[in-house]
Each structure stands twice: as C-alpha cells, then as structure tokens.
C-alpha cells in the first residue's frame, strides 16, 4: 500500500561544504594531539598547519588563532559530556547491568579525552567555571527525560537526584584522572554503579 504521506527528501551536503567540515575537524584533531604532546605554548599555527598537511592561511580561514581552537575543544568537551547524559536517558532500564555498561562508556570517554580536557582546563579555567553550573543542570535534565527510570519520584526529585549523581560523577572522575586518586578502575566502576542504582530505587526496596 502506497503511503499517503510524501517521503521527506534529505538534501545532500554539497561537496565543498563536506571538504570544509573535514578540514576543520582535521585541524581540531591535529591541534588536540599537538597541544597534548607539546603544550599550547610550544605549538604554533605553523606547526598545526604542517601537521594537518595544509597552509597557515587555511588554519586562519577556520580559526582566529590558538585560543579559538582551544575554545572549540571546550565546546567538544561539553558536547561529549551531554552525549553521555543523553545515553543514560536512552538506556532500556536502570538495572545494574545497564548502568554498569554505561559507566564503562563513561570511563572509555574519559580515557579518550582526559588529556585534551586537561589542556582546556588549564588554558580556559574562567570559561569552564562560568558554564559549569548551567551545564550540570542541562545534563540532569537530559537524564530524566525518560520517566521510566524514575517512576518512584516526582519530576523535581528525579532531577535533584540526577543533578547530585552527575555532580558526584564529575568530581569523582576529575579526582581519578587529574587529582592523583589511584583507585582501581574496576572497583570504582562497581562502587559508582552501586551508588547510582541505589539512588534510582525507592526507599522501601533498599
């Protein structure tokens, strides 16, 4: 049977724009690697252009300078964190297995971005601090969209719990990756999973 609704046509991205997006992402990736390896002070625009296989002029076509690139890394850091909160909301349930699998992805993401995040925290502390509170609240909102994981709580209580959980998680991961807290990864995963699952359950089941 033929649908009564017309199919939505997805416009292809023009090749020129695809190339521009690729070049921008390539410059960000190369900059991240150089900043982590050599530090921001020792990395110049010429170094970034050379490593990316492009010209100084091309770098300035996409970015005003190094601080602009670091600001892009900051935006990427926030985007990754929000994606993980949205991934929690998309879990099929709040079982121990589901929560722990999500926690593993959290650790994997931190493993991948910890060093470049350290660059951002060192170079743009004021910008990070200014956004931190609002970002935490948006992450908590993302975590409680699926009410099936929070059936025992009012929306306000669910968001409070989500906020406290995400705050605790951020502080925990910062201590683990940057603060010298050498907790065993598997033990920390288990403890965090227990805490999250306990917080998601109603009082009478604990």
N, CA, C and O of each residue as an XYZ file, in Angstrom:
824
protein
N       0.839     -1.188      0.000
C       0.000      0.000      0.000
C       0.884      1.250      0.000
O       1.809      1.371      0.803
N       0.590      2.157     -0.894
C       1.394      3.357     -1.021
C       1.067      4.338      0.084
O      -0.104      4.575      0.379
N       2.076      4.903      0.691
C       1.878      5.849      1.797
C       1.199      7.107      1.293
O       1.471      7.582      0.191
N       0.290      7.650      2.140
C      -0.399      8.883      1.776
C       0.469     10.112      2.059
O       0.147     11.229      1.653
N       1.587      9.874      2.775
C       2.472     10.983      3.114
C       3.684     10.967      2.193
O       4.281      9.910      1.988
N       4.060     12.113      1.634
C       5.237     12.149      0.758
C       6.508     11.899      1.555
O       6.629     12.314      2.707
N       7.452     11.216      0.921
C       8.722     10.944      1.581
C       9.532     12.239      1.693
O       9.586     13.039      0.759
N      10.152     12.420      2.844
C      10.964     13.612      3.059
C      12.276     13.468      2.306
O      12.990     12.476      2.454
N      12.577     14.456      1.509
C      13.817     14.448      0.752
C      14.940     15.054      1.602
O      14.849     16.201      2.039
N      15.985     14.278      1.824
C      17.139     14.775      2.575
C      18.135     15.357      1.581
O      18.666     14.650      0.724
N      18.378     16.653      1.709
C      19.285     17.314      0.779
C      20.725     16.895      1.071
O      21.174     16.970      2.215
N      21.438     16.461      0.058
C      22.844     16.084      0.270
C      23.685     17.314      0.606
O      23.404     18.423      0.152
N      24.716     17.092      1.407
C      25.620     18.183      1.751
C      26.538     18.437      0.561
O      27.175     17.507      0.066
N      26.616     19.672      0.098
C      27.494     19.966     -1.046
C      28.923     19.525     -0.771
O      29.398     19.603      0.362
N      29.603     19.064     -1.808
C      30.963     18.547     -1.676
C      31.904     19.588     -1.069
O      32.759     19.253     -0.250
N      31.745     20.835     -1.468
C      32.614     21.895     -0.947
C      32.455     22.041      0.568
O      33.435     22.236      1.286
N      31.212     21.945      1.046
C      30.965     22.053      2.481
C      31.508     20.824      3.207
O      32.045     20.942      4.309
N      31.371     19.635      2.594
C      31.937     18.431      3.187
C      33.446     18.575      3.367
O      33.994     18.220      4.411
N      34.109     19.100      2.340
C      35.552     19.282      2.397
C      35.931     20.295      3.475
O      36.919     20.121      4.189
N      35.132     21.350      3.579
C      35.392     22.379      4.590
C      35.234     21.808      5.999
O      36.052     22.071      6.881
N      34.167     21.019      6.200
C      33.937     20.389      7.507
C      35.070     19.417      7.848
O      35.535     19.359      8.987
N      35.504     18.656      6.840
C      36.586     17.698      7.062
C      37.862     18.429      7.470
O      38.542     18.025      8.413
N      38.179     19.501      6.758
C      39.393     20.265      7.068
C      39.333     20.834      8.475
O      40.325     20.794      9.203
N      38.189     21.360      8.861
C      38.027     21.929     10.211
C      38.235     20.852     11.279
O      38.957     21.064     12.253
N      37.598     19.701     11.086
C      37.742     18.617     12.053
C      39.172     18.091     12.092
O      39.675     17.719     13.152
N      39.819     18.063     10.940
C      41.222     17.630     10.872
C      42.108     18.593     11.665
O      43.000     18.156     12.392
N      41.870     19.883     11.531
C      42.655     20.882     12.260
C      42.435     20.766     13.766
O      43.373     20.929     14.547
N      41.208     20.487     14.171
C      40.913     20.326     15.594
C      41.635     19.098     16.147
O      42.234     19.149     17.220
N      41.569     17.995     15.401
C      42.203     16.755     15.851
C      43.722     16.909     15.959
O      44.328     16.495     16.947
N      44.322     17.503     14.942
C      45.773     17.711     14.940
C      46.181     18.644     16.077
O      47.174     18.396     16.760
N      45.420     19.708     16.280
C      45.716     20.654     17.363
C      45.646     19.962     18.708
O      46.506     20.174     19.563
N      44.621     19.126     18.905
C      44.487     18.394     20.165
C      45.743     17.549     20.423
O      46.299     17.554     21.521
N      46.160     16.842     19.410
C      47.326     15.969     19.568
C      48.590     16.772     19.877
O      49.382     16.377     20.732
N      48.781     17.892     19.186
C      49.972     18.713     19.407
C      49.941     19.394     20.770
O      50.968     19.479     21.444
N      48.773     19.880     21.182
C      48.654     20.525     22.492
C      48.983     19.540     23.608
O      49.660     19.881     24.577
N      48.492     18.317     23.454
C      48.744     17.289     24.476
C      50.219     16.896     24.488
O      50.821     16.731     25.549
N      50.786     16.750     23.307
C      52.178     16.296     23.200
C      53.188     17.375     23.588
O      54.138     17.107     24.324
N      52.979     18.603     23.086
C      53.992     19.652     23.234
C      53.571     20.819     24.122
O      54.402     21.649     24.491
N      52.282     20.888     24.466
C      51.785     22.040     25.210
C      51.325     23.132     24.265
O      51.757     23.180     23.113
N      50.465     23.996     24.734
C      49.920     25.043     23.863
C      50.959     26.117     23.550
O      50.981     26.653     22.442
N      51.822     26.435     24.520
C      52.802     27.499     24.299
C      53.819     27.112     23.234
O      54.271     27.957     22.461
N      54.175     25.832     23.198
C      55.185     25.371     22.245
C      54.597     25.003     20.888
O      55.330     24.616     19.977
N      53.290     25.120     20.750
C      52.620     24.772     19.491
C      52.163     26.045     18.791
O      51.377     26.816     19.341
N      52.652     26.257     17.593
C      52.267     27.435     16.822
C      51.301     27.089     15.698
O      51.064     25.916     15.407
N      50.755     28.105     15.082
C      49.840     27.907     13.956
C      50.552     27.186     12.812
O      49.961     26.339     12.143
N      51.821     27.524     12.591
C      52.583     26.837     11.535
C      52.729     25.347     11.824
O      52.683     24.523     10.911
N      52.906     25.005     13.108
C      53.012     23.594     13.489
C      51.709     22.863     13.183
O      51.717     21.740     12.678
N      50.596     23.512     13.495
C      49.279     22.906     13.248
C      49.050     22.723     11.756
O      48.589     21.671     11.314
N      49.376     23.759     10.979
C      49.192     23.682      9.531
C      50.043     22.566      8.928
O      49.575     21.795      8.090
N      51.305     22.491      9.368
C      52.221     21.473      8.839
C      51.728     20.063      9.171
O      51.729     19.183      8.311
N      51.307     19.855     10.419
C      50.847     18.522     10.834
C      49.563     18.128     10.125
O      49.318     16.945      9.888
N      48.741     19.116      9.786
C      47.470     18.830      9.114
C      47.629     18.738      7.599
O      46.685     18.392      6.889
N      48.826     19.048      7.111
C      49.068     18.985      5.672
C      48.375     20.086      4.917
O      47.913     19.889      3.793
N      48.300     21.279      5.551
C      47.626     22.392      4.894
C      48.447     23.658      5.122
O      49.596     23.578      5.558
N      47.882     24.808      4.837
C      48.622     26.061      4.940
C      48.193     26.872      6.152
O      47.124     26.652      6.722
N      49.043     27.811      6.532
C      48.734     28.745      7.619
C      47.450     29.518      7.310
O      46.617     29.744      8.188
N      47.309     29.920      6.032
C      46.120     30.676      5.620
C      44.849     29.854      5.819
O      43.809     30.395      6.195
N      44.933     28.553      5.569
C      43.765     27.684      5.739
C      43.367     27.594      7.206
O      42.180     27.596      7.533
N      44.358     27.514      8.090
C      44.061     27.476      9.529
C      43.307     28.730      9.921
O      42.322     28.660     10.656
N      43.768     29.897      9.429
C      43.117     31.158      9.789
C      41.765     31.338      9.098
O      40.966     32.183      9.502
N      41.515     30.558      8.073
C      40.182     30.572      7.458
C      39.150     29.983      8.411
O      37.988     30.390      8.418
N      39.591     29.023      9.211
C      38.678     28.325     10.119
C      38.717     28.870     11.546
O      37.708     28.844     12.252
N      39.876     29.363     11.968
C      40.025     29.800     13.357
C      40.787     31.120     13.434
O      41.679     31.384     12.628
N      40.421     31.942     14.414
C      41.089     33.229     14.592
C      42.482     33.068     15.183
O      43.321     33.957     15.040
N      42.737     31.948     15.841
C      44.028     31.698     16.461
C      43.954     30.498     17.373
O      42.962     29.770     17.370
N      45.008     30.284     18.163
C      45.058     29.109     19.043
C      43.936     29.118     20.077
O      43.343     28.076     20.356
N      43.643     30.278     20.642
C      42.587     30.349     21.654
C      41.238     29.946     21.081
O      40.407     29.356     21.771
N      41.034     30.265     19.830
C      39.790     29.876     19.160
C      39.713     28.358     19.022
O      38.638     27.775     19.161
N      40.840     27.724     18.751
C      40.880     26.263     18.650
C      40.636     25.637     20.019
O      39.900     24.657     20.137
N      41.254     26.205     21.055
C      41.043     25.694     22.417
C      39.580     25.851     22.815
O      39.011     24.988     23.484
N      38.975     26.968     22.393
C      37.545     27.175     22.672
C      36.701     26.089     21.990
O      35.681     25.657     22.526
N      37.138     25.661     20.814
C      36.454     24.575     20.111
C      36.591     23.267     20.888
O      35.647     22.479     20.955
N      37.758     23.038     21.470
C      37.954     21.850     22.307
C      37.058     21.914     23.541
O      36.552     20.890     24.001
N      36.866     23.110     24.069
C      35.958     23.287     25.207
C      34.536     22.915     24.820
O      33.847     22.209     25.556
N      34.102     23.395     23.659
C      32.762     23.070     23.175
C      32.611     21.565     22.959
O      31.571     20.987     23.274
N      33.640     20.945     22.426
C      33.629     19.497     22.205
C      33.538     18.747     23.530
O      32.847     17.734     23.636
N      34.245     19.256     24.541
C      34.214     18.645     25.874
C      32.793     18.652     26.434
O      32.316     17.638     26.944
N      32.116     19.808     26.336
C      30.744     19.900     26.836
C      29.805     18.994     26.032
O      28.918     18.352     26.595
N      30.009     18.949     24.714
C      29.150     18.116     23.857
C      29.285     16.640     24.220
O      28.290     15.916     24.274
N      30.516     16.195     24.469
C      30.739     14.802     24.841
C      30.051     14.474     26.164
O      29.443     13.414     26.313
N      30.153     15.393     27.120
C      29.529     15.169     28.422
C      28.003     15.087     28.290
O      27.365     14.240     28.917
N      27.432     15.964     27.478
C      25.980     15.931     27.284
C      25.547     14.651     26.578
O      24.513     14.075     26.914
N      26.326     14.210     25.612
C      26.010     12.966     24.908
C      25.961     11.783     25.868
O      25.129     10.891     25.705
N      26.840     11.764     26.864
C      26.848     10.668     27.826
C      25.614     10.731     28.725
O      25.069      9.693     29.098
N      25.169     11.942     29.077
C      23.943     12.072     29.867
C      22.732     11.621     29.052
O      21.830     10.972     29.582
N      22.715     11.959     27.784
C      21.629     11.532     26.904
C      21.666     10.020     26.696
O      20.623      9.384     26.547
N      22.861      9.448     26.688
C      22.997      7.994     26.554
C      22.419      7.280     27.771
O      21.850      6.195     27.650
N      22.567      7.896     28.946
C      21.959      7.310     30.139
C      20.440      7.322     30.000
O      19.776      6.333     30.312
N      19.897      8.431     29.537
C      18.454      8.541     29.358
C      17.939      7.498     28.368
O      16.793      7.060     28.471
N      18.776      7.098     27.413
C      18.366      6.139     26.385
C      18.527      4.680     26.810
O      18.168      3.776     26.055
N      19.065      4.438     28.013
C      19.211      3.052     28.477
C      17.848      2.363     28.545
O      16.849      3.010     28.858
N      17.792      1.059     28.255
C      16.494      0.364     28.264
C      15.876      0.272     29.658
O      14.655      0.189     29.791
N      16.717      0.288     30.700
C      16.224      0.211     32.077
C      17.329      0.705     33.006
O      18.406      1.095     32.556
N      17.048      0.683     34.303
C      18.026      1.147     35.290
C      18.610     -0.022     36.067
O      18.952      0.115     37.241
N      18.722     -1.162     35.414
C      19.290     -2.348     36.065
C      20.785     -2.164     36.282
O      21.411     -1.293     35.679
N      21.342     -2.989     37.142
C      22.778     -2.917     37.419
C      23.588     -3.133     36.144
O      24.586     -2.451     35.915
N      23.155     -4.086     35.316
C      23.891     -4.386     34.079
C      23.899     -3.187     33.137
O      24.933     -2.854     32.556
N      22.742     -2.540     32.986
C      22.644     -1.389     32.084
C      23.470     -0.215     32.591
O      24.202      0.419     31.832
N      23.342      0.065     33.887
C      24.066      1.201     34.467
C      25.578      0.965     34.405
O      26.340      1.885     34.107
N      26.007     -0.259     34.683
C      27.447     -0.537     34.653
C      27.990     -0.445     33.232
O      29.101      0.047     33.029
N      27.234     -0.905     32.257
C      27.677     -0.801     30.863
C      27.826      0.668     30.469
O      28.745      1.035     29.737
N      26.916      1.496     30.962
C      27.005      2.936     30.695
C      28.230      3.528     31.392
O      28.926      4.365     30.818
N      28.495      3.098     32.624
C      29.662      3.573     33.368
C      30.964      3.221     32.633
O      31.903      4.017     32.621
N      31.017      2.048     32.030
C      32.197      1.648     31.267
C      32.436      2.629     30.125
O      33.576      3.002     29.849
N      31.350      3.048     29.456
C      31.478      4.019     28.361
C      31.941      5.376     28.885
O      32.679      6.087     28.202
N      31.511      5.736     30.093
C      31.980      6.976     30.719
C      33.499      6.930     30.873
O      34.199      7.872     30.501
N      33.995      5.833     31.421
C      35.431      5.696     31.620
C      36.170      5.685     30.281
O      37.239      6.282     30.154
N      35.605      5.010     29.290
C      36.248      4.969     27.973
C      36.331      6.366     27.363
O      37.335      6.719     26.743
N      35.277      7.158     27.540
C      35.262      8.525     27.017
C      36.306      9.381     27.724
O      37.013     10.158     27.082
N      36.402      9.239     29.045
C      37.418      9.981     29.786
C      38.818      9.548     29.368
O      39.721     10.378     29.256
N      38.996      8.264     29.141
C      40.299      7.782     28.673
C      40.692      8.485     27.369
O      41.849      8.858     27.176
N      39.712      8.656     26.483
C      39.978      9.231     25.162
C      40.202     10.745     25.211
O      40.984     11.280     24.426
N      39.519     11.439     26.132
C      39.536     12.902     26.118
C      40.205     13.539     27.339
O      40.278     14.765     27.418
N      40.686     12.754     28.276
C      41.220     13.322     29.521
C      42.375     14.290     29.288
O      42.416     15.362     29.892
N      43.302     13.926     28.424
C      44.474     14.775     28.223
C      44.125     16.089     27.541
O      44.627     17.141     27.936
N      43.268     16.045     26.516
C      42.884     17.294     25.855
C      41.983     18.133     26.753
O      42.007     19.361     26.680
N      41.188     17.480     27.598
C      40.379     18.215     28.567
C      41.270     18.936     29.566
O      40.957     20.048     29.993
N      42.374     18.311     29.938
C      43.332     18.946     30.851
C      43.875     20.236     30.232
O      44.080     21.229     30.930
N      44.105     20.210     28.920
C      44.564     21.409     28.212
C      43.530     22.521     28.338
O      43.863     23.669     28.631
N      42.273     22.161     28.114
C      41.191     23.154     28.200
C      41.083     23.722     29.609
O      40.970     24.935     29.787
N      41.119     22.853     30.604
C      41.000     23.295     31.995
C      42.155     24.207     32.389
O      41.982     25.123     33.194
N      43.314     23.961     31.830
C      44.489     24.785     32.147
C      44.429     26.134     31.431
O      44.789     27.163     32.003
N      43.972     26.124     30.173
C      44.014     27.333     29.356
C      42.775     28.220     29.504
O      42.854     29.431     29.297
N      41.631     27.625     29.861
C      40.392     28.401     29.899
C      39.598     28.139     31.181
O      38.407     27.835     31.110
N      40.235     28.249     32.349
C      39.512     27.946     33.596
C      38.312     28.841     33.847
O      37.293     28.378     34.358
N      38.418     30.132     33.491
C      37.308     31.062     33.732
C      36.086     30.677     32.905
O      34.961     30.701     33.404
N      36.310     30.321     31.637
C      35.201     29.938     30.759
C      34.538     28.644     31.248
O      33.315     28.509     31.214
N      35.368     27.696     31.702
C      34.831     26.423     32.205
C      33.986     26.667     33.448
O      32.871     26.155     33.551
N      34.503     27.440     34.383
C      33.773     27.714     35.624
C      32.474     28.463     35.372
O      31.470     28.223     36.043
N      32.496     29.376     34.399
C      31.303     30.169     34.098
C      30.165     29.303     33.563
O      28.992     29.578     33.817
N      30.521     28.261     32.824
C      29.496     27.415     32.205
C      29.118     26.196     33.038
O      28.085     25.571     32.797
N      29.947     25.860     34.009
C      29.826     24.572     34.686
C      28.446     24.337     35.287
O      27.850     23.282     35.070
N      27.935     25.304     36.035
C      26.644     25.141     36.700
C      25.519     24.894     35.704
O      24.720     23.973     35.875
N      25.462     25.720     34.666
C      24.404     25.568     33.660
C      24.521     24.230     32.941
O      23.511     23.603     32.619
N      25.735     23.798     32.692
C      25.938     22.520     32.003
C      25.483     21.355     32.869
O      24.858     20.419     32.370
N      25.791     21.402     34.158
C      25.342     20.340     35.061
C      23.821     20.230     35.046
O      23.269     19.130     35.003
N      23.156     21.367     35.080
C      21.693     21.363     35.087
C      21.132     20.803     33.784
O      20.142     20.072     33.796
N      21.761     21.142     32.664
C      21.285     20.611     31.380
C      21.522     19.112     31.285
O      20.725     18.400     30.676
N      22.613     18.618     31.883
C      22.880     17.177     31.887
C      21.843     16.446     32.743
O      21.367     15.372     32.375
N      21.499     17.043     33.888
C      20.478     16.434     34.747
C      19.139     16.376     34.023
O      18.429     15.373     34.105
N      18.793     17.443     33.320
C      17.543     17.462     32.548
C      17.533     16.370     31.491
O      16.514     15.717     31.268
N      18.680     16.175     30.842
C      18.768     15.137     29.804
C      18.595     13.748     30.391
O      18.058     12.859     29.729
N      19.040     13.550     31.618
C      18.984     12.227     32.244
C      17.589     11.816     32.686
O      17.326     10.624     32.844
N      16.692     12.768     32.889
C      15.376     12.436     33.447
C      14.246     12.535     32.421
O      13.074     12.488     32.795
N      14.573     12.669     31.154
C      13.518     12.760     30.138
C      12.706     11.474     30.060
O      11.493     11.500     29.856
N      13.394     10.349     30.226
C      12.713      9.055     30.215
C      12.228      8.749     31.629
O      13.002      8.311     32.480
N      10.957      8.982     31.868
C      10.404      8.834     33.217
C      10.378      7.378     33.683
O      10.178      7.117     34.869
N      10.578      6.427     32.769
C      10.544      5.017     33.150
C      11.663      4.665     34.127
O      11.541      3.713     34.897
N      12.753      5.433     34.095
C      13.855      5.155     35.025
C      13.648      5.828     36.375
O      14.371      5.548     37.331
N      12.672      6.706     36.453
C      12.452      7.465     37.683
C      10.987      7.392     38.120
O      10.420      8.416     38.504
N      10.368      6.233     38.075
C       8.923      6.153     38.318
C       8.530      6.419     39.767
O       7.369      6.721     40.040
N       9.465      6.313     40.690
C       9.144      6.422     42.112
C       9.303      7.848     42.639
O       9.087      8.098     43.825
N       9.679      8.786     41.761
C       9.966     10.142     42.213
C       9.186     11.172     41.408
O       8.838     10.948     40.249
N       8.927     12.283     42.036
C       8.339     13.407     41.300
C       9.389     13.925     40.323
O      10.577     13.662     40.509
N       8.979     14.657     39.283
C       9.970     15.204     38.346
C      11.034     16.055     39.040
O      12.208     16.019     38.671
N      10.609     16.821     40.051
C      11.566     17.680     40.764
C      12.593     16.844     41.531
O      13.790     17.132     41.505
N      12.100     15.792     42.221
C      13.005     14.937     42.986
C      13.924     14.156     42.056
O      15.103     13.970     42.355
N      13.387     13.702     40.932
C      14.208     12.970     39.962
C      15.349     13.845     39.458
O      16.488     13.391     39.350
N      15.034     15.105     39.147
C      16.077     15.990     38.634
C      17.105     16.326     39.711
O      18.290     16.473     39.412
N      16.658     16.448     40.969
C      17.610     16.687     42.059
C      18.587     15.518     42.176
O      19.796     15.709     42.311
N      18.039     14.309     42.121
C      18.882     13.119     42.233
C      19.833     13.007     41.035
O      21.006     12.669     41.191
N      19.314     13.294     39.855
C      20.159     13.242     38.663
C      21.282     14.270     38.761
O      22.426     13.987     38.405
N      20.949     15.459     39.244
C      21.959     16.517     39.390
C      23.060     16.095     40.363
O      24.247     16.262     40.078
N      22.661     15.552     41.504
C      23.645     15.134     42.505
C      24.503     13.976     41.999
O      25.700     13.912     42.278
N      23.881     13.062     41.252
C      24.640     11.941     40.698
C      25.676     12.423     39.687
O      26.826     11.983     39.717
N      25.273     13.324     38.795
C      26.196     13.777     37.755
C      27.295     14.645     38.359
O      28.437     14.606     37.900
N      26.958     15.432     39.388
C      27.967     16.237     40.089
C      28.997     15.325     40.761
O      30.205     15.536     40.651
N      28.493     14.321     41.451
C      29.385     13.361     42.111
C      30.276     12.657     41.093
O      31.471     12.478     41.326
N      29.693     12.262     39.967
C      30.452     11.550     38.938
C      31.563     12.429     38.378
O      32.694     11.970     38.222
N      31.249     13.700     38.073
C      32.259     14.606     37.536
C      33.402     14.807     38.522
O      34.571     14.776     38.141
N      33.055     15.016     39.808
C      34.093     15.220     40.819
C      34.939     13.956     40.988
O      36.158     14.026     41.146
N      34.277     12.814     40.952
C      34.973     11.531     41.093
C      35.956     11.323     39.945
O      37.110     10.955     40.166
N      35.493     11.558     38.720
C      36.351     11.337     37.559
C      37.504     12.335     37.528
O      38.618     11.983     37.137
N      37.246     13.574     37.936
C      38.313     14.579     37.981
C      39.387     14.172     38.982
O      40.579     14.310     38.710
N      38.962     13.670     40.139
C      39.931     13.221     41.142
C      40.724     12.027     40.640
O      41.927     11.919     40.876
N      40.032     11.128     39.941
C      40.671      9.908     39.446
C      41.680     10.218     38.345
O      42.768      9.643     38.326
N      41.325     11.133     37.414
C      42.180     11.408     36.264
C      43.184     12.531     36.499
O      44.275     12.521     35.930
N      42.811     13.515     37.348
C      43.678     14.684     37.498
C      44.172     14.910     38.925
O      45.171     15.599     39.136
N      43.486     14.342     39.891
C      43.804     14.655     41.276
C      44.719     13.680     41.976
O      45.010     13.831     43.162
N      45.176     12.674     41.240
C      46.101     11.729     41.848
C      45.453     10.618     42.644
O      46.140      9.878     43.348
N      44.121     10.487     42.541
C      43.440      9.412     43.265
C      43.580      8.125     42.458
O      42.928      7.967     41.426
N      44.414      7.217     42.915
C      44.715      6.000     42.146
C      43.796      4.847     42.532
O      44.270      3.777     42.913
N      42.507      5.055     42.438
C      41.543      3.986     42.730
C      41.543      2.970     41.596
O      41.691      3.327     40.427
N      41.377      1.706     41.952
C      41.289      0.653     40.947
C      40.063      0.888     40.063
O      38.965      1.126     40.567
N      40.257      0.820     38.748
C      39.181      1.140     37.814
C      37.965      0.244     38.010
O      36.846      0.745     38.116
N      38.161     -1.062     38.061
C      37.033     -1.982     38.188
C      36.299     -1.799     39.517
O      35.070     -1.861     39.574
N      37.071     -1.572     40.587
C      36.446     -1.350     41.888
C      35.640     -0.055     41.879
O      34.546      0.007     42.440
N      36.185      0.977     41.240
C      35.487      2.257     41.155
C      34.215      2.131     40.313
O      33.181      2.706     40.652
N      34.298      1.382     39.222
C      33.116      1.125     38.393
C      32.003      0.466     39.210
O      30.839      0.860     39.131
N      32.381     -0.540     39.992
C      31.404     -1.266     40.806
C      30.773     -0.367     41.857
O      29.560     -0.399     42.063
N      31.599      0.438     42.523
C      31.087      1.325     43.562
C      30.153      2.376     42.981
O      29.081      2.630     43.532
N      30.555      2.988     41.871
C      29.700      4.001     41.231
C      28.376      3.397     40.774
O      27.317      4.005     40.933
N      28.447      2.199     40.208
C      27.214      1.524     39.765
C      26.287      1.273     40.943
O      25.081      1.500     40.841
N      26.837      0.803     42.066
C      26.023      0.567     43.269
C      25.351      1.852     43.737
O      24.167      1.854     44.076
N      26.111      2.946     43.755
C      25.570      4.229     44.212
C      24.448      4.705     43.298
O      23.401      5.151     43.766
N      24.676      4.607     41.989
C      23.655      5.063     41.044
C      22.398      4.200     41.138
O      21.286      4.728     41.171
N      22.566      2.889     41.180
C      21.390      2.004     41.250
C      20.611      2.235     42.546
O      19.380      2.222     42.542
N      21.322      2.445     43.647
C      20.648      2.697     44.928
C      19.854      4.002     44.864
O      18.755      4.083     45.412
N      20.393      5.010     44.208
C      19.725      6.312     44.126
C      18.502      6.252     43.222
O      17.566      7.034     43.388
N      18.506      5.327     42.267
C      17.373      5.186     41.347
C      16.238      4.386     41.941
O      15.143      4.364     41.379
N      16.471      3.717     43.077
C      15.443      2.861     43.665
C      14.659      3.607     44.738
O      15.187      4.515     45.379
N      13.398      3.222     44.932
C      12.622      3.817     46.015
C      13.130      3.344     47.372
O      13.797      2.312     47.448
N      12.831      4.070     48.441
C      13.364      3.761     49.751
C      12.979      2.368     50.242
O      13.792      1.687     50.867
N      11.735      1.933     49.962
C      11.275      0.675     50.542
C      11.948     -0.550     49.942
O      11.808     -1.647     50.483
N      12.685     -0.392     48.825
C      13.362     -1.536     48.215
C      14.797     -1.645     48.686
O      15.483     -2.607     48.342
N      15.269     -0.684     49.464
C      16.647     -0.688     49.908
C      16.785     -1.217     51.329
O      17.895     -1.285     51.857
